Amino acid sequence: MDRDVELATLTSLLDLDEFEVMESSRDRREKVRRLTLVPKAIVGLCPHCHGVTDERHVCHDRVIADLPMGGQRVELVVRLSQFHCPACDKFFTPHFAALAEGAHATERLLERLAELASHSDVATAARFFGIPEKTAEGWYYQYLERKRKGSAPHLQPVRSLGIDELSLKKDTGNSAAC
Ligand SMILES: [Zn+2]
């Protein structure tokens, strides 16, 4: 199959609207499929001054676990980027609804993990998804806590994301990209 067609097919199968598949590899022995994703958005809305910018810098890769595909675990290597806003000279990281806050997992994986755990237990759910038990436990309790507080990303007003970005930036200093 033509490579572009294959990647477009994978993008559509993956069904994460915010991302596009750039690379795909399979480790048959480990039963893992690795997909490298880039965000589709080429412009960002500055959370500080609400201006629009297209100055995007690729920062670092983040490995994210997703739902299994075709009997294989799926690892997403997400090329995260930062935007620079020329109007107020600040950097910001765009937020993605599909990626769970504070976990190296997609939101939909955590939803299924929590659903499965509610019928049995976290250890069983972890085994099902091929995730280490301790990791799954951490994600599960964080997920429940987030739900309890009603702060799932899609329920959160955009304004508060700006505040989160600001507090994140305090740790790294505001001037340097990544
Ligand atoms: Zn700005």
Boltz pocket constraint, residues with backbone or C-beta under 6 A from the ligand:
constraints:
  - pocket:
      binder: B
      contacts: [[A, 46], [A, 47], [A, 48], [A, 49], [A, 50], [A, 51], [A, 85], [A, 86], [A, 87], [A, 88], [A, 89], [A, 90]]
      max_distance: 6.0
